[in-house]
Amino acid sequence: MGSGPAELPLWIGSEIVSETTNLTTAEGLDVLEAELAQLEGDGRREIAERIKTAREWGDLKENSEYHDAKNDQAHLETKIARLREKIAAAVIVEEAPAASGGVVSFGSTVVVRDHDGVEQTWRSVSSHDAAPGEGRLSAESPVAVALLGRAIGEDVSVSLPRGKRTLTVLSVG
């Protein structure tokens, strides 16, 4: 076992959460539940119709449409199972950056500067809502884990695939 960020405990406020916990907002949970409902409803109906149609075409041994539909069905059921796991492990976290007292927490928007003087702004969000290119980091990402609990003016060292990076927290909102 290594000593990567996934093995470190994650602190949210004064609570410690496990790596199997899915931190999310109420809105994020609603999005997951809507996606699950769509897949369990329309998604399953569409696949079942494709399988039924392909069966009507005859010999299943050489029926590529049937085999494609069955493979798609397996992928759909896997996706449904993963969404159910995410929803079951969901912990709704209130986004209250103003109440964090200048300390980085889930939902915080933080401005950091690296050793080259480049400033970046990130917001700590659930893994489902993460979009690093848009400034939304998963709370489970190495950078977000390193920043959680840090205050303005603190330096933090982050191990990334391209090497270590030192970041200075400039502001938290």
TAUR-V361117 format. One record per pair of residues at least 24 apart in sequence whose ideal C-beta (glycine too) atoms are under 8 Angstrom apart, sorted by the first residue. I is the first residue (numbers start at 1). J is the second residue. D is the distance in whole Angstrom. If there is no record, write none. Layout:
I,J,D ; I,J,D
This chain:
4,142,8 ; 4,159,8 ; 5,140,8 ; 5,141,8 ; 5,142,5 ; 5,145,5 ; 5,146,7 ; 5,159,8 ; 6,140,7 ; 8,145,6 ; 10,139,7 ; 10,140,7 ; 10,145,6 ; 10,148,7 ; 11,148,6 ; 11,149,6 ; 12,93,6 ; 12,105,7 ; 12,106,5 ; 12,139,8 ; 12,148,8 ; 13,105,6 ; 17,91,6 ; 19,140,7 ; 20,89,6 ; 21,89,6 ; 21,91,5 ; 22,86,5 ; 22,87,8 ; 22,89,4 ; 22,90,5 ; 22,91,7 ; 22,126,7 ; 22,127,7 ; 22,128,7 ; 23,90,8 ; 23,91,6 ; 23,93,5 ; 23,106,6 ; 23,126,5 ; 23,127,8 ; 23,139,5 ; 23,140,8 ; 24,90,5 ; 24,91,7 ; 24,92,6 ; 24,93,7 ; 24,126,4 ; 24,128,6 ; 24,129,7 ; 25,92,7 ; 25,93,7 ; 25,94,8 ; 25,95,6 ; 25,107,7 ; 25,125,8 ; 25,126,7 ; 25,129,8 ; 26,92,5 ; 28,125,8 ; 28,126,5 ; 28,128,6 ; 28,129,5 ; 29,87,7 ; 29,90,5 ; 29,92,6 ; 31,128,7 ; 31,129,8 ; 32,83,6 ; 32,86,6 ; 32,87,5 ; 32,90,7 ; 32,128,6 ; 33,87,6 ; 35,83,6 ; 36,80,7 ; 36,83,5 ; 36,84,7 ; 36,87,7 ; 39,76,6 ; 39,79,6 ; 39,80,5 ; 39,83,7 ; 40,80,6 ; 43,76,5 ; 43,80,8 ; 44,76,7 ; 47,72,6 ; 47,73,5 ; 47,76,6 ; 86,128,7 ; 97,172,7 ; 97,173,5 ; 98,173,7 ; 100,172,7 ; 102,151,6 ; 102,152,5 ; 102,172,5 ; 103,149,6 ; 103,150,7 ; 103,151,5 ; 103,172,7 ; 104,147,5 ; 104,148,6 ; 104,149,7 ; 104,150,5 ; 104,151,8 ; 104,169,7 ; 104,172,5 ; 105,148,7 ; 105,149,7 ; 106,139,5 ; 106,148,8 ; 108,172,5 ; 108,173,7 ; 109,172,7 ; 109,173,5 ; 110,147,6 ; 110,169,6 ; 110,171,7 ; 110,172,5 ; 110,173,8 ; 111,169,8 ; 111,170,4 ; 111,171,5 ; 111,172,8 ; 112,147,7 ; 112,167,4 ; 112,168,6 ; 112,169,6 ; 112,170,6 ; 113,167,7 ; 113,168,5 ; 113,170,6 ; 114,165,6 ; 114,166,7 ; 114,167,6 ; 114,168,8 ; 115,165,7 ; 115,166,5 ; 119,170,7 ; 122,147,8 ; 124,148,7 ; 143,167,7
